[in-house]
Amino acid sequence: MKNENLVPKVRFKGFSDPWEQRKLGELGKIQGGGTPDSGIAEYWDGNVNWFTPTEVSNNGYLESSNRKITSLGLKKSSARLMPASTVLITSRAGVGRMGILKYPASTNQGFQSLILNSATDEYFIYSMQPIISKLANRLASGSTFTEISGKQMEKIEIMIPTTGEQTRISSLMKCINNLIAANEDKLEQLKTLKKLMMQKIFSQEWRFKGFTDPWEQRKLKNISLEIGTGKSRFIKFNKSEKYMYKILGSTSIIGYTNHFDYEGDFILTARVGANAGTIYRESGKVKISDNTVFIKASQINFLYYVLTNYNLKRLSFGTGQPLIKSSELNKLKLEVPTNELEQQELGVIFFTIDTLIAANEDKLNQLKELKKYLMQNMFV
């Protein structure tokens, strides 16, 4: 290999030696797994962790398996107890997914795992999962499902640096993976919080202090300023062209339309196609197609969440291209607070949660892009 192919584009300061090409079999021992006889109760429900491929999905360190076997089950099967820091590698049912044993454990026969020698950092090898998985899938074979053998796994060749550089890279990748996991957890918690609040608030189980009047059923036309449709015809245009206005519609827009212009927040509900009933919120000047319905209201944030909580697809009719008419929206009855101040407060709280969700999604995407960049530039 040319020398420039033996070093990554991005390196920690102080490391300049070329990386070496090594087979996985040279870095440690490849170990398969096995399954004790399911008909013998004495082999099961013990204290020996026993992982299956469905439990391994590039999820870092693995602590506890769903099912466990006994010491007798381990002895009477081809399963083997592997030490902590073993890198599990699935060999079937999705070849190349990886995880690291935090404690000694065994697996079923869906693995060809790597018990590393002391000179190789387990998290560095785990961080190379996209590379190893790609190479493993090239070697996998089978008609019903693809599988890779232990002998084939041993032959996989990867490029690795010195132990010191491995350690630095693995520390960085571990930090990024932990940040991604923490942000994914936070994002899931925010989404769960929003779902809970939507349920509790729209059932009126939770109320803001100071608001006690019962909610009333009102028609949408009576709580909005205007409901209408975009009247237009489609004219094909070059998608590379730039226009003053954003163009919104229910499906991918292929036309340039006459338009309804409105500066400020409003709601568009899709009228055509599988997206009938989907709600969009935009601000600023836009152009909308005749496949949309626009709604203006004084408490637009609150109305957005009221309609989000309602299954608007119930109002659609027709097959293939279901349609929602503005006349049907006008007649739609919704349970809402009579006090506009309460509507405003509810709109603010939901908008705040959505803003937090969007910010965390953006942060998560940035972290994933950073990881992608490092994978492309810190590894050979």
RATACOR-V721944 format. One record per backbone hydrogen bond with DSSP energy under -0.5 kcal/mol. NH is the residue of the N-H (numbers start at 1). CO is the residue of the C=O. E is the energy in kcal/mol with one decimal. If there is no record, write none. Layout:
nh:NH co:CO e:E
nh:NH co:CO e:E
This chain:
nh:5 co:2 e:-1.5
nh:6 co:3 e:-1.8
nh:7 co:4 e:-0.5
nh:9 co:377 e:-0.6
nh:10 co:377 e:-2.9
nh:15 co:12 e:-1.5
nh:16 co:14 e:-0.5
nh:19 co:6 e:-3.8
nh:20 co:160 e:-3.2
nh:22 co:20 e:-0.6
nh:22 co:158 e:-3.2
nh:24 co:156 e:-2.3
nh:25 co:154 e:-2.1
nh:26 co:23 e:-1.6
nh:27 co:23 e:-0.8
nh:27 co:24 e:-1.1
nh:28 co:24 e:-0.7
nh:29 co:115 e:-2.4
nh:31 co:29 e:-0.5
nh:31 co:113 e:-3.0
nh:34 co:107 e:-2.2
nh:40 co:37 e:-1.5
nh:41 co:39 e:-0.7
nh:43 co:40 e:-1.8
nh:44 co:41 e:-1.7
nh:45 co:68 e:-2.1
nh:48 co:69 e:-2.4
nh:49 co:47 e:-0.6
nh:50 co:67 e:-1.2
nh:51 co:106 e:-2.5
nh:55 co:52 e:-2.0
nh:56 co:53 e:-1.6
nh:57 co:55 e:-0.6
nh:58 co:98 e:-0.9
nh:59 co:98 e:-0.5
nh:62 co:100 e:-3.5
nh:67 co:50 e:-0.6
nh:69 co:48 e:-2.4
nh:70 co:43 e:-2.0
nh:74 co:70 e:-2.2
nh:75 co:71 e:-1.9
nh:76 co:72 e:-2.4
nh:77 co:74 e:-0.9
nh:82 co:80 e:-0.7
nh:82 co:105 e:-3.4
nh:85 co:101 e:-3.3
nh:86 co:83 e:-1.4
nh:87 co:114 e:-2.4
nh:88 co:86 e:-0.8
nh:88 co:99 e:-2.4
nh:90 co:97 e:-2.6
nh:91 co:110 e:-2.5
nh:92 co:110 e:-0.8
nh:96 co:90 e:-2.8
nh:97 co:94 e:-0.9
nh:99 co:88 e:-1.5
nh:100 co:60 e:-2.3
nh:101 co:86 e:-2.5
nh:102 co:62 e:-2.4
nh:103 co:62 e:-0.7
nh:105 co:82 e:-1.9
nh:106 co:49 e:-2.6
nh:108 co:51 e:-2.1
nh:111 co:108 e:-0.5
nh:112 co:89 e:-2.6
nh:113 co:31 e:-2.6
nh:114 co:87 e:-2.9
nh:115 co:29 e:-3.1
nh:115 co:113 e:-0.6
nh:116 co:114 e:-0.9
nh:117 co:27 e:-2.8
nh:120 co:117 e:-1.6
nh:125 co:121 e:-1.9
nh:126 co:122 e:-2.5
nh:127 co:123 e:-2.1
nh:128 co:124 e:-0.8
nh:128 co:125 e:-1.0
nh:129 co:126 e:-1.7
nh:131 co:128 e:-0.8
nh:132 co:128 e:-2.7
nh:133 co:129 e:-3.1
nh:134 co:130 e:-1.5
nh:135 co:131 e:-1.9
nh:136 co:132 e:-2.8
nh:137 co:133 e:-2.4
nh:138 co:134 e:-1.1
nh:139 co:135 e:-1.1
nh:140 co:136 e:-1.2
nh:141 co:147 e:-2.4
nh:147 co:141 e:-2.2
nh:148 co:91 e:-1.8
nh:153 co:149 e:-2.2
nh:154 co:150 e:-2.1
nh:155 co:151 e:-0.9
nh:155 co:152 e:-0.5
nh:156 co:152 e:-0.6
nh:156 co:153 e:-1.1
nh:158 co:22 e:-2.9
nh:160 co:20 e:-2.8
nh:166 co:162 e:-2.4
nh:167 co:163 e:-2.4
nh:168 co:164 e:-1.7
nh:169 co:165 e:-2.4
nh:170 co:166 e:-2.9
nh:171 co:167 e:-2.1
nh:172 co:168 e:-1.8
nh:173 co:169 e:-2.7
nh:174 co:170 e:-2.5
nh:175 co:171 e:-1.9
nh:176 co:172 e:-2.3
nh:177 co:173 e:-2.7
nh:178 co:174 e:-2.4
nh:179 co:175 e:-2.1
nh:180 co:176 e:-2.6
nh:181 co:177 e:-2.5
nh:182 co:178 e:-2.5
nh:183 co:179 e:-2.4
nh:184 co:180 e:-2.3
nh:185 co:181 e:-2.2
nh:186 co:182 e:-2.4
nh:187 co:183 e:-2.5
nh:188 co:184 e:-2.2
nh:189 co:185 e:-2.3
nh:190 co:186 e:-2.3
nh:191 co:187 e:-2.2
nh:192 co:188 e:-2.2
nh:193 co:189 e:-2.6
nh:194 co:190 e:-2.5
nh:195 co:191 e:-2.3
nh:196 co:192 e:-2.5
nh:197 co:193 e:-2.7
nh:198 co:194 e:-2.7
nh:199 co:195 e:-2.0
nh:200 co:196 e:-2.8
nh:201 co:197 e:-2.8
nh:202 co:198 e:-1.9
nh:203 co:199 e:-0.9
nh:204 co:201 e:-1.2
nh:205 co:200 e:-1.9
nh:206 co:200 e:-1.7
nh:211 co:208 e:-1.8
nh:212 co:210 e:-0.6
nh:216 co:336 e:-2.9
nh:218 co:216 e:-0.6
nh:218 co:334 e:-2.9
nh:220 co:332 e:-2.7
nh:221 co:330 e:-1.5
nh:222 co:219 e:-1.5
nh:223 co:219 e:-0.5
nh:223 co:220 e:-1.3
nh:225 co:296 e:-3.2
nh:226 co:296 e:-1.5
nh:228 co:294 e:-2.1
nh:230 co:289 e:-0.6
nh:230 co:292 e:-1.3
nh:231 co:229 e:-0.6
nh:232 co:230 e:-0.6
nh:239 co:237 e:-0.5
nh:241 co:238 e:-1.9
nh:246 co:285 e:-1.0
nh:248 co:246 e:-0.5
nh:248 co:287 e:-3.0
nh:256 co:235 e:-1.3
nh:257 co:255 e:-0.6
nh:261 co:259 e:-0.6
nh:264 co:262 e:-0.7
nh:266 co:282 e:-1.3
nh:267 co:295 e:-1.9
nh:268 co:280 e:-2.3
nh:269 co:293 e:-2.3
nh:270 co:278 e:-2.2
nh:271 co:291 e:-2.7
nh:272 co:291 e:-0.7
nh:276 co:273 e:-1.7
nh:277 co:270 e:-2.2
nh:278 co:275 e:-2.6
nh:280 co:268 e:-2.5
nh:282 co:266 e:-1.3
nh:287 co:246 e:-2.9
nh:289 co:248 e:-1.7
nh:292 co:289 e:-1.1
nh:293 co:269 e:-1.6
nh:294 co:228 e:-2.8
nh:295 co:267 e:-2.0
nh:296 co:226 e:-2.6
nh:300 co:297 e:-0.6
nh:300 co:298 e:-0.6
nh:303 co:299 e:-2.4
nh:304 co:300 e:-2.3
nh:305 co:301 e:-1.7
nh:306 co:302 e:-2.2
nh:307 co:303 e:-2.5
nh:308 co:304 e:-1.9
nh:309 co:305 e:-1.7
nh:310 co:307 e:-0.8
nh:312 co:310 e:-1.5
nh:314 co:311 e:-1.7
nh:315 co:312 e:-2.0
nh:316 co:313 e:-1.2
nh:317 co:323 e:-1.6
nh:321 co:319 e:-2.4
nh:323 co:317 e:-2.6
nh:325 co:323 e:-0.5
nh:329 co:325 e:-1.7
nh:330 co:326 e:-2.3
nh:331 co:327 e:-1.1
nh:332 co:328 e:-0.7
nh:332 co:329 e:-0.9
nh:334 co:218 e:-3.0
nh:336 co:216 e:-2.8
nh:336 co:334 e:-0.7
nh:340 co:338 e:-0.6
nh:342 co:339 e:-0.5
nh:343 co:339 e:-1.7
nh:344 co:340 e:-2.4
nh:345 co:341 e:-2.3
nh:346 co:342 e:-2.4
nh:347 co:343 e:-2.3
nh:348 co:344 e:-2.2
nh:349 co:345 e:-2.3
nh:350 co:346 e:-2.2
nh:351 co:347 e:-2.1
nh:352 co:348 e:-2.5
nh:353 co:349 e:-1.9
nh:354 co:350 e:-2.5
nh:355 co:351 e:-2.2
nh:356 co:352 e:-2.1
nh:357 co:353 e:-2.6
nh:358 co:354 e:-2.7
nh:359 co:355 e:-2.2
nh:360 co:356 e:-2.3
nh:361 co:357 e:-2.4
nh:362 co:358 e:-2.2
nh:363 co:359 e:-2.3
nh:364 co:360 e:-2.6
nh:365 co:361 e:-2.4
nh:366 co:362 e:-2.1
nh:367 co:363 e:-2.2
nh:368 co:364 e:-2.2
nh:369 co:365 e:-2.2
nh:370 co:366 e:-2.4
nh:371 co:367 e:-2.5
nh:372 co:368 e:-2.3
nh:373 co:369 e:-2.4
nh:374 co:370 e:-2.5
nh:375 co:371 e:-2.6
nh:376 co:372 e:-1.8
nh:377 co:373 e:-1.5
nh:378 co:374 e:-3.2
